[in-house]
Amino acid sequence: MNTYARITGTGSYLPPNRLTNADLVSQLAAQGVESSDEWIVERTGIRARHFADADMACSDLALHACQRALEAAGLQAQDIDLIIVGTSTPDMVFPSTATILQRKLGAQGGAAFDVQAVCSGFIYALTVADAMIKAGSATKALVVGAEIFSRLLDFNDRTTCVLFGDGAGAVVLEASTEPGILATDIHADGKYSDILCVPGHVSGGQVTGLPLLRMDGQAVFKLAVHVLDETARAVLAKAGKTSADIDWLVPHQANIRIMQSTARKLKLSPDKVVVTVDQHGNTSAASIPLALDTAVRAGQIKPGQTVLLEGVGGGFTWGSVLLKM
């Protein structure tokens, strides 16, 4: 009998500090940086985002999301034998945010590690967890995307600082005899590593390089539209499905124009696209599980429906997961 990996619970968390475009524009103006609500909405679709307080760690956001996912799945933390956290903003250099999260949850003993694929982090983490469950290496996993991107932003750069927010999303993935994850598809091309990066690191107790986000927006947009269409078609082909079989598309919430372009290429109605970027901004690895949980709890995504998840991020990384809820 085949073993599948199936999502049995979702959860998410947004830090309480919500900034509308007007709030952020006002803060930027105070330091001589010009922007406007109209400019941000027209180019990105973003109207608000959440920023974590200074005393919050990435693992704190992940903890809240995981607790909600566990509650939805009817499980206890000690039932979990695998934790994978997709993040580019870990609590510290090491140990992994996943092990810190494991301690906070009280879920000792199982494997726990981070995956670093930037905005594709949750797709990569879900792909790895799926493979481990199918191989019999785990039976109940927490797969998490959690980010505090506000700490990487250059608030003198109006083209990037308005795009990102903080948050976390999580799913419980369990071994099942019923199909759940139908197919996965992940890729990377390192020759594009410089178009979206944070070119800094720690050496000898000092930060070297520039520990702030840098992005070539036009290059990222062009590449994202191409590879998202490519990976969507690839994962559908692997599962023996077509775009007509998709009930919901849950894309990485980076830019409404990229999301709309992907839907058009797949000939999907805009009504089938889950959109949270307007309220959350781009939360990097957290954006897909955050959007998924939002749609599940709103009653949009229902059990038995077919859902396509896809993401693209720095590296350059991209990928997709096709699943049945």
C-alpha positions as CSV (number, residue, x, y, z in Angstrom):
1,M,0.0,0.0,0.0
2,N,1.4,3.4,-1.0
3,T,2.1,6.0,1.7
4,Y,1.2,9.6,1.0
5,A,1.8,12.9,2.8
6,R,-1.4,14.8,3.6
7,I,-2.0,18.2,5.1
8,T,-4.2,17.7,8.2
9,G,-4.0,21.1,9.8
10,T,-3.0,24.7,8.9
11,G,-2.0,27.7,11.1
12,S,-0.6,31.2,10.8
13,Y,0.4,34.2,12.8
14,L,0.9,37.9,12.2
15,P,2.7,40.1,14.7
16,P,0.2,42.7,16.2
17,N,2.0,45.8,14.8
18,R,0.1,46.5,11.5
19,L,1.3,49.3,9.2
20,T,-0.9,50.6,6.4
21,N,0.7,52.3,3.5
22,A,-0.3,55.6,5.0
23,D,1.5,54.7,8.2
24,L,4.7,53.6,6.4
25,V,4.6,56.6,4.0
26,S,4.4,58.9,7.0
27,Q,7.4,57.2,8.7
28,L,9.4,57.4,5.4
29,A,8.6,61.1,4.9
30,A,10.0,61.9,8.4
31,Q,13.4,60.7,7.1
32,G,13.1,62.4,3.7
33,V,12.0,59.4,1.6
34,E,9.1,60.0,-0.7
35,S,6.4,57.4,-1.5
36,S,2.6,57.3,-1.6
37,D,-0.3,54.8,-1.0
38,E,-1.2,55.1,-4.7
39,W,2.4,54.4,-5.9
40,I,2.6,51.3,-3.7
41,V,-0.8,49.9,-4.6
42,E,-0.5,50.5,-8.3
43,R,2.9,48.6,-8.5
44,T,2.4,45.9,-6.0
45,G,-1.2,45.6,-4.8
46,I,0.0,46.0,-1.2
47,R,-2.1,48.1,1.2
48,A,-0.7,46.9,4.6
49,R,1.9,44.7,6.3
50,H,2.8,43.6,9.8
51,F,6.2,44.2,11.5
52,A,7.5,42.3,14.5
53,D,8.5,44.1,17.7
54,A,12.2,44.2,18.6
55,D,11.8,41.5,21.2
56,M,10.2,39.0,18.9
57,A,12.2,36.2,17.3
58,C,11.4,34.3,14.2
59,S,10.8,31.2,16.3
60,D,8.2,33.1,18.3
61,L,6.2,33.8,15.2
62,A,6.6,30.2,14.1
63,L,5.5,28.9,17.5
64,H,2.1,30.6,17.3
65,A,1.5,29.4,13.8
66,C,2.5,25.8,14.7
67,Q,0.3,25.8,17.8
68,R,-2.7,26.7,15.6
69,A,-1.8,24.1,13.0
70,L,-1.5,21.4,15.7
71,E,-4.9,22.4,17.2
72,A,-6.5,22.2,13.7
73,A,-5.0,18.7,13.2
74,G,-6.0,17.5,16.6
75,L,-2.4,16.7,17.6
76,Q,-0.1,17.5,20.5
77,A,3.5,18.8,20.0
78,Q,4.9,15.5,21.2
79,D,3.3,13.7,18.4
80,I,5.5,15.5,15.9
81,D,8.6,13.6,14.7
82,L,9.9,16.2,12.1
83,I,10.1,20.0,12.0
84,I,11.3,21.9,8.9
85,V,11.4,25.7,9.0
86,G,11.8,27.7,5.8
87,T,13.4,31.0,6.7
88,S,15.9,33.6,5.7
89,T,15.7,35.4,9.0
90,P,16.7,32.8,11.6
91,D,17.0,33.5,15.3
92,M,20.7,33.2,15.2
93,V,23.6,31.8,13.1
94,F,23.1,28.5,14.8
95,P,21.5,26.4,16.1
96,S,18.6,26.3,13.6
97,T,15.4,28.1,14.2
98,A,13.7,24.7,13.9
99,T,15.5,23.3,17.0
100,I,14.7,26.5,18.9
101,L,11.1,26.1,17.9
102,Q,11.2,22.4,18.8
103,R,12.2,23.4,22.4
104,K,9.5,26.0,22.7
105,L,6.9,23.5,21.4
106,G,8.1,20.7,23.7
107,A,8.5,18.3,20.8
108,Q,11.9,16.8,21.5
109,G,13.4,13.8,19.8
110,G,12.4,14.1,16.1
111,A,14.5,15.6,13.3
112,A,14.5,19.4,13.1
113,F,16.3,21.7,10.6
114,D,16.0,24.8,8.6
115,V,15.7,25.2,4.8
116,Q,17.0,28.4,3.2
117,A,15.5,29.0,-0.2
118,V,14.2,32.6,0.5
119,C,10.7,33.1,-0.8
120,S,10.6,29.5,-2.1
121,G,11.5,28.2,1.4
122,F,8.1,26.7,2.2
123,I,7.8,25.0,-1.2
124,Y,11.3,23.5,-0.6
125,A,10.5,22.5,3.0
126,L,7.2,20.9,2.0
127,T,8.9,18.9,-0.8
128,V,11.5,17.6,1.6
129,A,8.9,16.7,4.2
130,D,6.8,14.9,1.6
131,A,9.8,12.8,0.5
132,M,10.7,11.9,4.1
133,I,7.2,10.8,5.0
134,K,7.0,8.7,1.8
135,A,10.3,7.1,2.7
136,G,9.1,6.3,6.2
137,S,11.6,8.6,7.9
138,A,8.8,10.6,9.5
139,T,5.0,10.2,10.2
140,K,3.9,13.6,11.5
141,A,5.7,16.8,10.4
142,L,5.4,20.5,11.1
143,V,6.4,22.4,7.9
144,V,6.8,26.1,8.6
145,G,7.6,29.3,6.8
146,A,8.5,32.2,9.2
147,E,10.2,35.5,8.5
148,I,11.1,38.8,10.1
149,F,12.1,40.6,6.9
150,S,11.6,44.0,8.4
151,R,15.0,43.7,9.9
152,L,16.7,43.3,6.5
153,L,15.1,46.4,4.9
154,D,16.8,49.6,3.8
155,F,14.2,52.2,4.7
156,N,16.1,54.7,2.4
157,D,15.2,52.5,-0.6
158,R,11.5,53.1,-1.4
159,T,11.5,50.5,-4.1
160,T,12.0,47.6,-1.6
161,C,11.1,48.8,1.9
162,V,7.4,49.0,1.0
163,L,7.2,45.5,-0.2
164,F,7.9,43.2,2.7
165,G,6.2,42.2,6.0
166,D,6.7,39.7,8.8
167,G,4.7,36.6,9.7
168,A,4.5,32.8,9.9
169,G,2.5,30.0,8.5
170,A,2.6,26.3,9.2
171,V,1.0,23.0,8.2
172,V,0.8,19.6,9.8
173,L,1.8,17.0,7.3
174,E,0.9,13.4,8.1
175,A,1.4,9.9,6.6
176,S,-1.8,8.7,5.0
177,T,-3.1,6.0,2.7
178,E,-5.1,8.7,0.9
179,P,-3.4,10.9,-1.7
180,G,-2.5,14.3,-0.4
181,I,0.6,15.8,-2.0
182,L,0.2,14.7,-5.6
183,A,3.5,16.1,-7.1
184,T,6.3,18.5,-6.3
185,D,8.7,20.4,-8.5
186,I,11.7,22.5,-7.3
187,H,14.5,24.3,-9.1
188,A,17.3,26.8,-8.7
189,D,19.7,28.8,-11.0
190,G,22.6,30.4,-9.1
191,K,23.7,32.6,-11.9
192,Y,20.8,34.9,-10.9
193,S,22.0,35.1,-7.2
194,D,22.8,38.8,-7.4
195,I,19.4,40.1,-8.5
196,L,17.8,39.5,-5.1
197,C,20.1,39.2,-2.1
198,V,21.4,40.4,1.3
199,P,25.1,40.7,0.6
200,G,26.4,40.6,4.2
201,H,27.7,38.1,6.8
202,V,29.3,37.9,10.2
203,S,33.1,37.5,10.4
204,G,35.3,37.9,13.5
205,G,32.4,39.3,15.5
206,Q,31.7,42.0,12.9
207,V,29.2,42.4,10.1
208,T,30.9,42.5,6.8
209,G,29.3,43.5,3.5
210,L,25.8,45.0,3.4
211,P,23.3,43.2,5.6
212,L,20.3,44.9,3.8
213,L,18.1,43.6,1.0
214,R,19.0,44.5,-2.5
215,M,16.8,43.8,-5.5
216,D,16.8,44.3,-9.2
217,G,13.0,44.6,-9.5
218,Q,12.7,44.4,-13.3
219,A,14.9,41.4,-13.5
220,V,13.1,39.6,-10.7
221,F,9.7,40.4,-12.2
222,K,10.7,39.1,-15.7
223,L,12.3,35.9,-14.4
224,A,9.5,35.2,-11.8
225,V,6.7,35.3,-14.4
226,H,8.6,32.9,-16.7
227,V,9.6,30.3,-14.1
228,L,6.3,30.3,-12.2
229,D,4.5,29.3,-15.4
230,E,7.1,26.7,-16.2
231,T,7.0,25.0,-12.8
232,A,3.1,25.1,-12.7
233,R,3.0,23.2,-15.9
234,A,5.7,20.8,-14.8
235,V,4.0,19.8,-11.6
236,L,0.7,19.4,-13.3
237,A,2.3,17.1,-15.9
238,K,4.0,15.0,-13.1
239,A,0.6,14.5,-11.5
240,G,-1.2,13.8,-14.8
241,K,-3.4,16.8,-14.3
242,T,-4.2,20.0,-16.2
243,S,-5.0,23.5,-15.1
244,A,-8.7,22.7,-15.4
245,D,-8.2,20.4,-12.4
246,I,-7.1,23.3,-10.2
247,D,-9.6,24.5,-7.6
248,W,-7.3,27.1,-6.1
249,L,-4.0,28.7,-6.9
250,V,-2.0,29.8,-3.8
251,P,1.0,31.7,-5.2
252,H,3.8,33.4,-3.3
253,Q,2.4,36.7,-2.3
254,A,5.0,39.0,-3.7
255,N,3.3,41.2,-6.3
256,I,-0.3,41.2,-7.5
257,R,0.8,41.7,-11.1
258,I,3.0,38.6,-11.0
259,M,0.2,36.6,-9.5
260,Q,-2.3,37.8,-12.1
261,S,0.1,37.0,-14.9
262,T,0.5,33.4,-13.6
263,A,-3.2,32.9,-13.4
264,R,-3.7,34.2,-17.0
265,K,-1.1,31.9,-18.4
266,L,-2.8,28.9,-16.8
267,K,-6.2,30.2,-18.0
268,L,-7.4,30.3,-14.4
269,S,-10.2,32.7,-13.3
270,P,-9.0,35.4,-10.9
271,D,-11.7,34.0,-8.5
272,K,-9.5,30.9,-8.1
273,V,-6.4,32.8,-6.9
274,V,-5.9,33.3,-3.1
275,V,-4.7,36.8,-2.6
276,T,-3.4,38.1,0.8
277,V,-0.6,40.3,-0.5
278,D,-2.8,43.4,0.0
279,Q,-3.0,42.9,3.8
280,H,0.3,41.0,4.5
281,G,2.8,42.3,1.9
282,N,5.6,39.9,0.9
283,T,6.4,37.7,3.9
284,S,8.9,35.6,1.9
285,A,8.8,31.9,3.0
286,A,5.8,32.6,5.2
287,S,3.6,33.9,2.4
288,I,2.3,30.7,1.0
289,P,1.4,28.9,4.2
290,L,0.0,32.2,5.6
291,A,-2.3,32.6,2.5
292,L,-3.2,28.9,2.6
293,D,-4.3,29.1,6.2
294,T,-6.2,32.3,5.6
295,A,-8.1,30.7,2.8
296,V,-8.8,27.5,4.7
297,R,-10.1,29.4,7.8
298,A,-12.2,31.7,5.6
299,G,-14.0,28.6,4.1
300,Q,-12.6,29.2,0.6
301,I,-10.4,26.1,0.4
302,K,-12.3,23.0,1.4
303,P,-11.4,19.3,2.0
304,G,-11.1,17.3,-1.2
305,Q,-10.2,20.3,-3.4
306,T,-7.1,20.4,-5.6
307,V,-4.6,23.2,-4.7
308,L,-1.5,24.5,-6.5
309,L,1.1,26.2,-4.4
310,E,4.0,27.9,-6.1
311,G,6.8,30.2,-5.1
312,V,9.9,32.0,-6.4
313,G,12.7,33.7,-4.5
314,G,16.3,34.7,-4.2
315,G,18.9,32.2,-5.2
316,F,17.3,32.2,-7.8
317,T,14.9,29.5,-6.5
318,W,11.4,28.4,-7.6
319,G,9.0,25.5,-7.3
320,S,5.5,24.2,-6.9
321,V,3.4,21.6,-5.0
322,L,0.2,20.2,-6.2
323,L,-2.0,18.7,-3.5
324,K,-5.4,17.5,-2.5
325,M,-6.7,19.0,0.7
